[in-house]
């Protein structure tokens, strides 16, 4: 930017300068020296000085005239010498100060008086105004002062160009000089980076490499956000940030440092620190205390004992160490409750504190009445199970034994594991699927500290059901509709008879025919296998076979068998108990009834007809609870008695069929 100077000049920038650098002046090539008119000595004497001398000599005399001639000669020599030096000398500009501080004006002095008409350019540009220092009657400028109107950039080289500058009566020149502003101070260290246990009111300090003479404007932002007051130390080498509110406890803070004289969106540095941890409290016991119990209140952090107040209606407390307090139980009485309160404001050694709005409270209870817990409980326990009675405190054994009873009655004896634990041990196995109870009556007397029981206690369990299962091997069916043959194959294998599905099919009777739409005609499953064993029941390309042909095939292969309709769960369970596997009929899907005609008679049928082999049961044969079934499609099944009966009875005796293999 250039500016023709009159009184004030402007140029643009936004930073104060600190230092300058005086670069070698750049001058235009010398212009030819101006020619000075030469006066003849004779003319000078005749018309100038000689005439004056003659006038003087006439009045003052020759001596006085001679003196004056000498003085005037000396004066003329001096003037001539200075005039020659001014005309011949080169114009030079230089700074007044050897060092330019930040915010200070740039003062430029000249070796000759200057004409005040010139222009100024700065690079980079900045706003400024000029102040010119004048001397002498001619109003010549001997000093130029360039005063920045705004803040210069720190650590920046600037060039100042003075265009058209000239000595009085001299030719104009373009001269240039430079300066560099001070470098902004750097952050040398901080006292919080990666710090732990930072106090809740700790000041964050930036230590600088040199004094900050308004060269930087450091600010910080934290996450979570905290507001700060900023303080610059007296020697200007430390910037302190004092939090206006406390930090959160047990929190990691991220810190970003910005210089507002630079890019305010980009942090100069980034740091992290962890604040002090809030103390957590725990107590090692709350129930069944006696005077000899070791009751300890513990803090998660070392505590400042002078700033930690405990209120309790126990006998008092004492510090074991900075984290543990022992409570005095010497004065407690049986069955009473006691309170322990840690008052708000308790502080850790690192500066953390309890933040709850109310005291941290614990309620503890001394040993009260004797009570008992009886185990195990539940269903399906082994028939040799024993009861365990745990008393809440040591008891008088004779007092406890006299109050223990069982129902229904069974033969047992007691085994004491300790003064607070006794086992009720059956002398013989308990019954299957039966519920047993142990009762401990009121009045069991404690030993030492505590009170006798005032109520009774009962515990119970149900023994396991008896499981009866035959060692029948399992086979998957090999064809889509060969379930009846596969089920019989499993029952025969238990009897030691080996047969294939094809053998069984041939004995059952297998002569596949298609279902006849005209007249709804097909074969009779009570007589033979109906349709194609590779077919589909829903498409009526194949169906299956009922109980009579399966029983006949079993007999043909050397086994005894019988056919039954409308069987019950107890009937099947009793057959298993008598070591006889049972092939049963039911359904696997749908169950939709479909009928047709065979040999002039109606035949009942249903989609999803399916045969399985029952190999075991649980419970009493006369009242079984569940069955174990080999399904040639799905694998081994466990069905309740109700599930099995529902599956078999979907169409009454049509679906409820069974073949017992002896």
C-alpha positions in Angstrom: 0.0 0.0 0.0 1.4 3.4 -0.9 0.3 6.7 0.5 1.3 10.3 -0.5 2.3 11.9 2.8 1.0 15.2 4.0 0.3 15.0 7.7 -1.1 11.5 8.4 -0.7 8.3 6.4 -2.6 5.0 6.7 -1.7 1.3 6.0 -3.3 -2.0 7.0 -2.3 -4.8 9.5 -3.7 -6.0 12.8 -0.6 -6.8 15.0 1.9 -4.7 17.1 5.6 -5.0 16.2 8.3 -6.1 18.6 11.6 -6.1 16.8 12.8 -4.7 13.6 15.5 -5.6 11.2 17.3 -2.8 9.4 18.1 -4.1 5.9 20.5 -2.5 3.5 19.0 0.6 1.9 17.9 0.1 -1.7 18.6 3.3 -3.7 18.0 4.3 -7.2 21.2 4.8 -9.3 22.8 8.3 -8.9 21.4 11.0 -11.0 23.9 13.3 -12.7 25.1 16.0 -10.3 23.4 19.3 -10.9 25.7 21.9 -12.5 26.4 25.1 -10.5 26.9 28.2 -12.4 30.7 29.5 -12.2 31.2 33.2 -11.5 34.3 35.1 -12.9 36.6 36.5 -10.1 37.0 39.8 -11.9 33.2 40.3 -12.2 32.8 39.3 -8.6 35.4 41.9 -7.5 34.1 44.6 -9.8 30.5 44.3 -9.2 30.2 42.6 -5.8 32.7 42.5 -3.1 35.1 45.1 -4.6 32.5 47.7 -4.7 31.5 47.1 -1.2 35.1 47.3 0.0 35.7 50.6 -1.7 32.7 52.0 0.2 33.9 50.7 3.5 37.5 51.7 3.0 36.5 55.2 2.4 34.9 55.4 5.8 36.6 52.9 8.2 40.0 52.7 6.9 42.2 50.1 5.4 42.8 48.1 8.6 39.2 47.5 9.4 38.5 46.6 5.8 41.2 44.0 5.8 39.8 42.4 8.9 36.4 42.1 7.5 37.7 40.7 4.3 39.4 37.9 6.2 36.2 37.1 8.2 34.0 37.1 5.1 36.5 34.8 3.4 36.3 32.3 6.2 32.5 32.3 6.1 32.4 31.8 2.4 34.7 28.8 2.7 32.6 27.2 5.4 29.4 27.8 3.4 30.9 26.5 0.3 32.2 23.4 2.0 28.8 22.5 3.5 27.1 23.2 0.2 29.4 20.9 -1.5 28.9 18.1 1.1 25.1 18.5 0.9 25.1 18.3 -2.9 27.5 15.5 -3.1 26.4 13.4 -0.1 24.1 10.3 -0.4 20.8 10.2 1.4 20.7 7.5 4.1 17.9 6.3 6.4 18.3 4.4 9.7 16.3 3.5 12.7 16.6 5.6 15.8 16.5 2.7 18.3 18.6 -0.5 17.9 15.6 -2.6 19.0 11.9 -2.2 18.3 9.7 -3.4 21.1 6.2 -4.6 20.5 3.7 -1.8 20.2 6.5 0.8 19.7 6.6 3.2 16.7 9.2 2.8 14.1 11.5 5.9 14.2 13.5 6.6 11.0 16.3 9.2 11.0 18.0 10.7 8.0 21.5 12.0 7.5 20.1 15.0 5.6 17.0 17.2 5.9 14.2 15.7 3.9 11.4 17.1 1.9 8.1 16.1 3.5 6.4 15.1 0.3 6.9 11.3 -0.1 4.8 8.1 -0.2 5.0 5.0 2.1 4.3 1.3 1.4 4.4 -1.5 3.9 4.5 -5.2 3.2 2.6 -7.0 4.7 0.3 -4.0 4.8 -1.1 -2.5 8.1 -2.8 0.6 9.3 -0.5 3.4 10.5 0.0 7.1 10.7 3.1 9.2 10.2 4.6 11.8 12.6 7.4 14.0 11.0 10.0 15.8 13.1 11.0 19.2 11.6 14.2 21.2 12.3 15.6 24.5 11.1 14.0 27.5 9.5 13.6 25.7 6.2 11.2 23.1 7.7 13.2 20.1 6.7 12.3 16.7 8.0 15.1 14.9 9.9 13.0 12.1 11.5 10.1 10.0 10.3 8.0 8.2 12.9 5.7 5.3 11.6 3.1 4.6 14.3 1.0 1.4 13.8 -2.7 2.0 14.4 -3.4 -1.6 15.1 -1.7 -4.8 16.3 1.0 -6.2 14.1 1.6 -9.9 13.7 4.2 -11.5 16.0 7.3 -13.1 14.5 6.8 -11.4 11.1 9.2 -9.7 8.8 7.9 -6.3 7.6 9.3 -4.1 4.8 8.8 -0.3 4.7 9.3 1.5 1.4 9.6 5.3 1.2 8.9 6.2 -2.4 9.8 9.7 -3.8 11.9 10.7 -0.8 14.5 13.4 -1.3 16.8 15.9 0.3 15.8 19.5 0.0 16.5 20.6 -3.6 17.6 17.0 -4.3 16.3 14.3 -6.6 13.6 11.9 -5.4 14.6 8.3 -4.5 12.9 5.1 -3.5 14.5 3.7 -0.3 13.6 0.6 1.7 14.2 -0.8 5.2 12.8 -3.7 7.2 12.1 -4.9 10.7 10.9 -8.1 12.4 8.3 -8.1 15.1 9.0 -10.0 18.3 8.2 -13.8 18.4 5.3 -14.7 20.7 6.3 -16.7 23.8 5.8 -20.5 23.6 4.3 -22.8 26.3 7.3 -24.3 28.0 5.5 -26.5 30.5 2.2 -27.0 32.3 1.5 -28.4 35.8 -1.5 -30.5 34.9 -0.8 -32.6 31.8 -1.6 -36.3 32.4 -2.0 -35.4 36.1 -4.1 -37.6 38.4 -5.8 -36.6 41.7 -6.1 -33.0 40.5 -7.9 -31.1 43.3 -11.3 -29.7 42.7 -10.2 -26.1 42.8 -6.7 -26.4 41.4 -5.4 -23.6 39.3 -4.1 -24.6 35.8 -0.7 -22.9 35.1 1.0 -22.3 31.7 4.7 -21.6 32.0 6.1 -19.5 29.1 9.5 -19.4 27.5 9.7 -15.6 28.0 7.6 -12.8 29.4 4.3 -12.2 27.6 4.4 -8.5 26.8 1.0 -8.5 25.2 2.3 -10.8 22.5 -0.2 -13.6 23.1 -3.7 -13.9 24.5 -3.9 -17.4 26.0 -7.3 -18.9 26.8 -8.4 -22.4 27.6 -11.4 -24.6 27.1 -12.2 -27.8 29.0 -14.5 -30.7 28.4 -16.5 -31.0 30.5 -16.8 -27.2 30.4 -15.5 -25.1 33.2 -15.2 -21.2 33.4 -11.9 -19.7 34.5 -10.5 -16.3 35.6 -7.1 -15.6 33.9 -4.2 -14.1 35.8 -0.8 -13.1 34.4 2.1 -13.4 36.9 4.0 -10.3 37.8 7.1 -11.3 35.8 4.7 -12.2 32.9 6.2 -15.7 32.5 3.2 -17.6 33.9 -0.5 -17.6 32.9 -2.8 -18.9 35.6 -6.4 -20.1 35.1 -8.4 -20.1 38.3 -11.6 -22.2 38.0 -14.8 -20.2 38.8 -16.5 -23.5 40.0 -15.1 -26.8 41.2 -14.3 -29.6 38.8 -16.3 -32.8 38.9 -14.8 -35.7 40.9 -13.6 -38.9 39.4 -13.6 -37.2 35.9 -11.2 -37.0 33.0 -10.9 -33.4 31.6 -9.6 -32.5 28.2 -7.9 -29.1 28.0 -7.4 -27.1 24.8 -5.2 -24.0 24.9 -5.9 -21.2 22.3 -4.1 -18.0 21.5 -6.7 -15.4 20.7 -4.1 -13.3 18.8 -3.7 -16.1 16.4 -6.2 -18.6 14.9 -9.0 -18.8 17.6 -10.4 -22.0 16.1 -7.2 -24.1 16.3 -5.8 -25.0 19.7 -2.1 -24.3 20.4 -1.8 -27.3 22.8 -4.0 -30.1 24.1 -3.8 -31.8 27.5 -5.7 -34.1 29.8 -6.0 -34.6 33.6 -7.9 -36.7 36.1 -9.6 -35.1 39.1 -9.5 -36.6 42.5 -11.8 -39.6 43.1 -14.8 -39.4 45.3 -14.5 -41.7 48.3 -16.8 -44.7 48.4 -17.9 -46.4 51.6 -18.4 -50.0 52.5 -18.9 -51.9 55.7 -17.9 -55.5 56.3 -20.9 -56.7 58.3 -24.4 -55.4 59.1 -26.2 -58.4 60.7 -25.7 -60.7 63.6 -23.1 -58.6 65.4 -21.8 -59.5 68.8 -19.4 -57.7 71.1 -16.5 -59.7 69.7 -17.4 -59.0 66.0 -14.8 -57.0 64.0 -17.0 -54.3 62.5 -14.9 -52.1 60.0 -16.1 -49.1 58.0 -13.8 -48.7 54.9 -13.2 -45.9 52.5 -12.0 -46.4 48.9 -9.5 -43.5 49.3 -7.1 -42.4 52.1 -9.1 -39.9 54.2 -8.2 -36.6 55.9 -9.0 -37.7 59.4 -9.4 -34.1 60.7 -12.1 -33.4 58.0 -13.9 -36.8 58.4 -16.7 -36.9 61.0 -18.4 -40.1 62.1 -21.6 -40.1 64.2 -22.8 -43.3 65.7 -24.7 -44.6 68.7 -22.2 -47.4 69.1 -19.5 -47.2 71.7 -17.3 -45.1 69.4 -14.7 -45.7 66.8 -11.0 -45.6 66.1 -8.9 -45.2 62.9 -7.0 -48.3 61.9 -5.3 -46.5 59.1 -6.3 -43.7 56.6 -8.9 -45.9 55.0 -10.4 -48.0 57.7 -12.3 -47.3 60.9 -13.0 -49.9 63.6 -16.4 -49.5 65.4 -16.6 -50.3 69.1 -19.2 -53.0 69.8 -18.5 -53.5 73.5 -21.7 -52.0 74.6 -24.3 -53.6 72.2 -27.2 -55.6 73.5 -28.9 -58.6 71.7 -31.5 -57.8 69.1 -30.8 -54.0 68.9 -30.1 -51.9 65.8 -27.4 -49.2 65.6 -26.7 -46.3 63.2 -23.4 -45.2 61.7 -23.3 -41.9 59.7 -20.4 -40.4 57.8 -21.1 -36.7 57.6 -21.2 -34.8 54.3 -18.0 -32.9 53.6 -15.6 -35.7 54.6 -12.5 -35.2 52.5 -9.8 -37.5 51.2 -6.1 -36.7 51.5 -6.1 -35.8 47.8 -9.0 -33.3 48.2 -12.0 -35.5 47.1 -15.1 -35.3 49.3 -18.4 -36.9 49.9 -20.9 -35.2 47.6 -24.2 -36.6 49.0 -26.7 -34.0 50.2 -27.2 -36.0 53.3 -24.9 -38.2 55.5 -23.9 -41.6 54.3 -25.7 -44.0 56.7 -25.4 -47.6 57.7 -27.7 -49.5 60.0 -26.2 -52.6 61.7 -28.0 -55.1 63.9 -26.7 -57.1 66.8 -27.3 -60.8 67.2 -31.1 -61.3 67.9 -33.2 -64.4 68.2 -32.0 -67.8 67.0 -33.4 -68.6 63.6 -32.9 -71.5 61.3 -32.6 -72.1 57.5 -33.3 -75.5 56.2 -31.9 -76.8 52.9 -32.1 -78.2 50.2 -35.5 -77.4 48.7 -37.2 -78.0 45.4 -38.2 -81.0 43.3 -36.4 -84.0 41.9 -33.9 -84.6 44.7 -32.3 -88.0 45.0 -34.0 -90.4 47.4 -30.8 -90.5 49.6 -30.9 -86.7 50.2 -30.4 -85.3 53.6 -31.7 -82.1 55.3 -29.2 -79.4 56.5 -30.3 -77.1 59.3 -28.2 -73.9 59.8 -28.9 -71.8 62.9 -28.0 -68.1 62.9 -25.8 -68.6 65.9 -24.3 -71.3 68.0 -27.1 -73.2 69.8 -27.4 -75.7 72.6 -27.4 -79.0 70.8 -29.8 -80.8 73.2 -32.2 -77.9 72.9 -32.2 -78.0 69.1 -32.4 -81.8 68.9 -35.5 -81.9 71.0 -37.3 -79.5 68.7 -36.5 -81.2 65.3 -39.1 -83.4 63.7 -39.8 -84.9 60.2 -43.0 -85.5 58.2 -44.0 -87.9 56.9 -42.0 -89.9 59.4 -38.9 -91.7 58.3 -36.0 -93.2 60.2 -33.1 -90.8 60.6 -30.2 -89.7 62.8 -28.6 -86.2 63.4 -25.0 -85.3 62.6 -23.6 -82.0 64.0 -21.1 -80.2 61.8 -20.8 -77.4 64.3 -22.7 -75.7 67.1 -24.7 -73.9 64.4 -25.2 -76.6 61.8 -26.9 -80.0 62.0 -27.7 -82.6 59.3 -30.9 -84.7 59.3 -29.7 -88.0 57.7 -32.2 -90.7 56.6 -31.2 -94.2 57.6 -32.9 -95.7 54.6 -33.7 -94.4 51.1 -36.7 -92.1 50.9 -39.6 -92.8 48.6 -39.7 -91.8 45.0 -41.7 -88.7 44.1 -42.6 -87.9 47.7 -42.5 -84.6 49.6 -40.7 -84.6 52.9 -40.5 -81.8 55.6 -38.3 -81.0 58.5 -39.7 -78.8 61.3 -37.6 -76.9 63.9 -39.8 -75.8 66.8 -39.6 -72.6 68.8 -37.5 -72.3 71.9 -34.1 -73.3 70.5 -31.6 -71.9 73.0 -28.5 -70.0 71.9 -25.0 -70.2 73.4 -23.6 -67.0 74.7 -24.7 -63.6 73.2 -28.2 -63.6 71.6 -31.8 -64.7 72.3 -33.7 -68.0 72.0 -35.9 -68.6 68.9 -39.5 -67.4 69.4 -41.0 -69.2 66.3 -40.6 -72.4 64.4 -39.0 -73.1 61.0 -40.0 -75.5 58.2 -38.1 -76.8 55.2 -39.2 -79.3 52.5 -38.2 -81.0 49.2 -39.7 -83.5 46.8 -37.7 -86.6 45.9 -37.0 -87.6 42.3 -39.5 -89.7 40.4 -38.6 -93.3 39.6 -37.4 -93.7 36.1 -38.1 -97.0 34.3 -36.4 -97.2 30.9 -35.8 -100.2 28.6 -32.6 -100.5 26.6 -34.4 -100.3 23.3 -32.1 -99.2 20.5 -33.0 -96.3 18.3 -33.4 -96.3 14.5 -34.5 -93.6 12.1 -37.0 -94.6 9.4 -35.4 -94.9 6.0 -38.5 -94.1 3.8 -41.0 -91.3 4.0 -43.9 -93.5 5.3 -42.1 -96.4 6.9 -42.6 -95.2 10.5 -44.6 -98.3 11.6 -41.9 -100.7 10.3 -39.2 -98.6 12.0 -41.0 -98.5 15.3 -41.5 -102.3 15.3 -37.9 -102.8 14.2 -36.8 -101.0 17.5 -39.1 -103.2 19.6 -37.9 -106.4 17.9 -34.3 -105.4 18.4 -34.9 -105.2 22.2 -36.1 -108.8 22.0 -33.0 -109.8 20.1 -34.7 -110.1 16.8 -33.0 -108.3 13.8 -35.1 -107.3 10.9 -35.1 -104.7 8.2 -37.9 -102.3 7.2 -38.3 -104.1 3.9 -38.7 -107.5 5.6 -41.3 -106.0 7.9 -43.1 -104.4 5.0 -43.2 -107.6 3.1 -44.7 -109.4 6.1 -47.2 -106.5 6.7 -48.3 -106.8 3.1 -47.1 -104.3 0.6 -48.8 -104.0 -2.9 -48.9 -100.3 -3.7 -52.1 -99.1 -5.4 -53.2 -95.6 -6.3 -56.2 -94.0 -4.6 -59.2 -94.2 -7.0 -61.0 -90.9 -7.2 -64.0 -92.6 -8.7 -65.8 -94.2 -5.8 -63.1 -93.0 -3.3 -61.5 -96.5 -3.3 -58.2 -97.6 -1.7 -56.8 -100.5 0.3 -57.5 -101.3 4.0 -54.7 -100.3 6.5 -56.2 -102.9 9.0 -55.1 -105.5 6.4 -52.0 -104.2 4.7 -49.8 -101.1 4.0 -51.9 -98.6 1.9 -50.3 -96.9 -1.0 -46.7 -96.2 -1.8 -44.2 -96.1 1.1 -42.4 -93.3 -0.8 -45.6 -91.3 -1.3 -47.5 -88.6 0.6 -50.5 -88.8 2.9 -51.8 -85.3 2.1 -51.6 -86.1 -1.7 -53.1 -89.5 -1.2 -50.2 -91.3 -2.9 -49.4 -93.2 0.2 -50.7 -93.7 3.7 -49.5 -96.4 6.2 -50.7 -99.4 8.2 -52.5 -100.0 11.5 -51.8 -102.2 14.5 -53.1 -105.7 13.3 -50.6 -106.2 10.4 -47.7 -104.9 12.6 -48.6 -107.4 15.3 -48.8 -110.2 12.7 -45.3 -109.3 11.3 -43.9 -109.3 14.9 -45.2 -112.8 15.4 -44.0 -113.9 12.0 -40.5 -112.8 13.0 -40.6 -114.8 16.3 -41.9 -112.3 18.9 -45.1 -112.4 20.9 -47.4 -109.4 20.3 -50.9 -108.2 21.1 -53.1 -105.4 19.7 -54.9 -102.9 21.9 -57.2 -100.0 21.3 -58.1 -97.1 23.7 -55.1 -97.7 26.0 -54.4 -95.5 29.0 -51.2 -94.0 30.3 -51.1 -96.5 33.2 -51.6 -99.4 30.8 -48.5 -98.4 28.8 -46.4 -97.7 32.0 -47.3 -101.1 33.4 -46.2 -102.8 30.1 -42.9 -101.0 30.3 -42.6 -102.0 34.0 -43.1 -105.5 32.9 -40.2 -105.2 30.4 -42.4 -104.9 27.3 -41.8 -102.1 24.7 -45.0 -100.7 23.2 -45.6 -99.5 19.6 -48.2 -96.7 19.7 -50.2 -94.8 17.0 -50.8 -91.0 17.0 -50.1 -88.2 14.6 -47.2 -86.0 13.7 -48.9 -83.1 12.0 -52.4 -81.9 10.9 -54.6 -84.7 12.2 -57.2 -83.9 9.6 -59.7 -86.8 9.2 -59.8 -88.4 5.7 -61.9 -91.5 5.0 -62.3 -93.8 1.9 -63.9 -97.1 0.9 -62.1 -100.5 1.0 -63.8 -103.7 -0.1 -67.2 -102.2 0.2 -66.6 -100.9 3.8 -65.7 -97.4 5.0 -62.2 -97.0 6.4 -61.2 -94.3 8.8 -57.9 -92.4 8.3 -56.3 -89.1 9.1 -53.4 -87.0 7.7 -50.3 -87.2 9.8 -50.8 -90.8 11.0 -47.6 -91.8 12.8 -46.2 -94.6 14.8 -43.6 -94.4 17.7 -42.1 -96.8 20.3 -42.5 -96.1 24.1 -39.4 -97.3 25.9 -39.8 -95.8 29.4 -41.7 -93.7 32.0 -41.3 -91.7 35.2 -43.2 -92.2 38.4 -45.4 -95.0 39.6 -46.7 -97.4 36.9 -50.2 -96.8 38.1 -49.8 -93.0 37.9 -47.0 -92.1 35.5 -46.0 -88.5 35.1 -44.1 -88.7 31.8 -42.9 -91.1 29.1 -39.7 -91.6 27.1 -40.4 -92.3 23.5 -38.3 -93.3 20.4 -39.7 -91.3 17.5 -38.2 -92.7 14.2 -38.4 -89.2 12.7 -37.7 -86.8 15.6 -35.4 -88.8 17.8 -36.0 -89.5 21.6 -38.8 -87.5 23.1 -39.9 -86.8 26.7 -43.6 -86.2 26.9 -45.8 -85.8 29.9 -48.5 -88.4 30.3 -51.1 -85.8 29.3 -49.2 -85.0 26.1 -49.0 -88.6 25.1 -52.7 -89.3 25.7 -53.7 -86.1 23.8 -51.6 -87.2 20.8 -53.0 -90.8 20.8 -56.7 -89.8 21.4 -57.2 -87.3 18.6 -59.6 -89.6 16.8 -60.5 -92.0 19.6 -59.7 -95.7 19.0 -58.9 -94.9 15.4 -55.7 -93.1 16.5 -55.4 -94.8 19.9 -53.9 -98.1 18.9 -51.0 -100.0 20.4 -48.9 -103.2 19.8 -47.2 -104.7 22.9 -44.1 -106.8 21.9 -43.4 -109.6 24.5 
